[in-house]
Amino acid sequence: MAALVAFMASGQSQQPTLHEGFVDVPGAKIYYTDSGGPGAPVMFLHASTGSAEVWEKQIPAFTRAGYRFIAYERRGFGRTVADAKGPPSTGPDDLLAVVDHLKIDKFHLVGTAGGGFVALDFVISYPQRVRSFTLLCSQGGVQDEDYREAIKRLAPEGFDKMPQTFRELSPSYRVANPDGVERWSAFESRNRAPQAVRGPAQPTKNRVTLALLEGIKIPTLMIAADADLYAPPALMRRIADRIKGTEFVVFPDAGHSVWWEEPDKFNRTVLTFIARHSRH
């Protein structure tokens, strides 16, 4: 832990060399990036406004702390190539194909926003493969009617036509960090590459309900942000309350992309959490 604290205090280092590749699955070639090495693997699942490249502020922190960084791009995103007419697959099964290809047995799973939908579905489907689970700024894909009604109350008419930067970055960050807003926007603008053929949205493997979450026994961390317009703390607490022992952290004055707005605090919070569960 002392080494981790010293690293976080010293700031981020240069990005390590990452290995890139594709995993062939029925109907798709899934792109992934992997730092390699003997450390415990940590898998990152991006939001629907991102791709694997958005984790640039996490890569040096996690690799310097001794972990193996891995991220992949879901069907319809980034460099993953998918056949819209190919056989159907679920997000959890695509993730399983990636970790099996990399010969990874158990790993730490971090999912944000839309990536959190897949991550939560994976935890329900394949709990034996997950050392710890971090869900941040995500509605989680929960299907309970009252939960879906609560989500509808969050978005006024015309919300989906507002700029992505308004919807996913906090007001404070937009004021204080115009360069960061510009770089986030660059990631968002190219997250749907031409070769990433989009078909219908992938089906879930499970019908995710709040009651179903009560069966999760994996060490779980949930991170919410006060200025998140999609998954505010009050919504995420409904998920956290169903998973026994969940650690719940709220980042004040941050938005939906908390991993981008508050990278040092985010990295420190997640690294401290997974360090306690790396031997599970």
N, C-alpha and C positions, 0 to 999 in steps of 0.2 A: 504493500500500500504506500510506503514511503516513496518508492520509485515512481509510482503513478502520480502522487502529489507533486513531486519535483518536476516531472515532465509537464504536467498541466501548468505549472507556474512558469515554465520556461518558454511557453508558446509553442505553436505548431512548427514542425520541421518540414523539409522538402518531402514531396510525395514519394513513396517507395515505388519501385517498379512493379507493375501489376501484370499478371498473365491474363490473356483474353482467349475466349473460345466460344464454341457453339455446342449445344447439346441437341442431338437429333431426337425428336419425339414425333409421334404420329401427327402430321399436319403442320409441323413447325420446326424451325431451328432457333433455339433459345440462346440468346447471347448472355454471357456471364463474364465477370472480371473477378480475379482472385489474387490475393497477395501471396498465397502459398505459405509454406513454413509449418513448423510443428505446433504452433500455438492452438489453443481452443478456437474452433471456427465461430465467427459471428456473421450471420446472414442478414443483410439489409434489404428490405422491400420498399421500393419507392412509391411516391404518391402518383396520382393520375395526371399531375402536371409535371412529372419529372421522368427520369430514367436513371440508370446506374451512375451516371456521371455527377448527379447532384450531391453525392456523399463526399465531395472533395475535402470538406472540413472534418470529416470523421476518419478518413483513411489514415493520416499520419498519427492521430491520437490513439487509435486502436492498435495499429501495428507496432508503434513504439511501446505500448503497454504489454506487448507480447502476444497479441491475438492475431488470428488469421482473418483478414477482411475478405468478405465475399458479397457480391451483389449481382443480381441478374435483372433482365428486362422482360416484363410480362408480355404476353401476346398483344399486339397492337401498339407496342411502345418501342422507341429507340431502334436498336439494330436487330432486334428479334424479327425473324421473317416467318409469317404465318399465312397459311392458305385458308382464305375465308370459307372455302368449300370443303376443307379437310374434316377429318373426324373430330367430334367434340371432345373437349378435355376440360377438367376443372383446374383452377389455380393451384390447389394443394397438390394435385398429381403432377403438374408441371414442376413445382418446387421439389417434390420428391424425386423426380427424374434428374434434376440438377444435382442434388446432394448425393444421389446414388452414383451419378457419373463421376463425381469428384471423390467417391469412396469415403464419404463422411457419414459416420454413424450418428453421433449426437452433436448438436450445435445450439448456440444461443441465437434466438430469433428476434429481430427488431423490425416492426412494421409500422409505417406511418400512413395516415389518411387511407386512400384506396388500397395501398399495399397492406394496410392493417386488416382489411376485409379478408384477404387471402391468408394472412398470418393467423388470424383467429380461427378461420376454417381449418387451417393446417393443424393447429394445436388440438382441436377437437378430433381431427381425423387420425393424426399420427403422433400422439403424445409421447410415445416411447422414443422419438427422435429428437426431442427438444430438451435442452438443459435448463434454459430460462426463457421467458417470454417478455418482451417489452412492447407495449402498444402505446402509440402516441398520436394525439390529435386525430382520432379516427372514430367514425360512427360505428365501425365494426361489422356492418352488414346485418345487424340484428333485425329480425323480421316481426317482432311483436307489434300488434296494431297500435297500441298506445305509444310505443317507442317511435314508430313511423309518424304518428300524428305529431309528436313533439318535434321531430325533425322538420315537418312542414311549417311549424310555427316559427322556425328560425329564419326562413327565407321570405322576404317580401316580394311582391310581384316585380318582375324584371331583374331579380337578383342574378340569374344566370347570364344576363347580358352585360353585367358590370365587368370591368377589367379584372383579369386574374390577379394582378398585383393588389387590387383593392380587396378582393375576397380572401386572399391567402397570406398577405403580409400585414402586420399590425400598423396602425397609424404612426406609432412612435418610430418603428423601423423605417418606414417610408420617408419620414422627416429627417431622421438622423443619418441614414446610410444610402444615399442615392446610387453609389457605385454597387452596393450589394443588391439593390433592387434591379439594376440593369443586368447584373450577372444572373440573378435568379430568372429574370425574364428571358435571357438568352437560352437557358436550359429549357424553359417552358416552351419556347418557340420552336425548338427542334425535337421535342420529345416524341412526336409522331412522325417519324421519318417515312419517306415515300415507300421504302421497301417493307415497312411494317404494316402489311395488309390487314385491315380491320374487318373482322367479321362480327357476328352477333356477340354481345357480352358473354364472357364465359359463365357457365352455370356454377353455382356453389356446390360443394360436395355434400354439405349438410344444410338443412333449413335451420339457420342459427337463431336460437331464441334465448332469452335471458335464463329460462329454466335449464336449458341445455348447458349453459356456461357453468352451472353449479357443479358439474362433474370434472372441471379442470382442476388438477392437483399440481400443476407445474408452478414453480416460483414465478410470480408475475409482478411486473412494474408497469404502472400506467402513468403517463405524463400528459397533462392537459395544460392549456394556455388560456389566460384570462381574456385575451382579445381574439380568440378563435371564433370565427363566425360559423363554422361548420360543426365543430364538436366541442362546445364549451364545457367547462368542468361539470356543470350540473347534469349534462347528458352522459359524459364519460363515467360519472359516479354510478350511474345505473348499471353499467357493465362491471365496474370494480366491486360493487356491493355483492355481486353474484359469485365472484371467484374468491374463495376463502384465502385470507392472508395476503391479498394484493397490497402492494405499496403504492400509494397514490400521491403524486407530486404535481403541484400547480406552479407554472411559471408565470409570474405577474407581468403584465404589459407586453406580452408576446402573442403572436398570431398562429395561424394554422401551420406555418412552416417553421416551427420552433427550433428544429435541428439546424436550420440555416440562420435564423435570427440570433440565437443564443448558443453557438456551437461549443464554446468552452464549458458553459454550465451544463449543457446537454451531455457532452462527452463525459464529463466528470460524474454526472449522476448515473449514467448507464454503466460506465466502467466500474464504479463503486458497487453497483448492484450485481453485475455479472461476476465480479471477482469473488463474491460470496457463494456463487453457485457453479463455479467452473469444474468442480469435481463430481457433480451429480451425474 
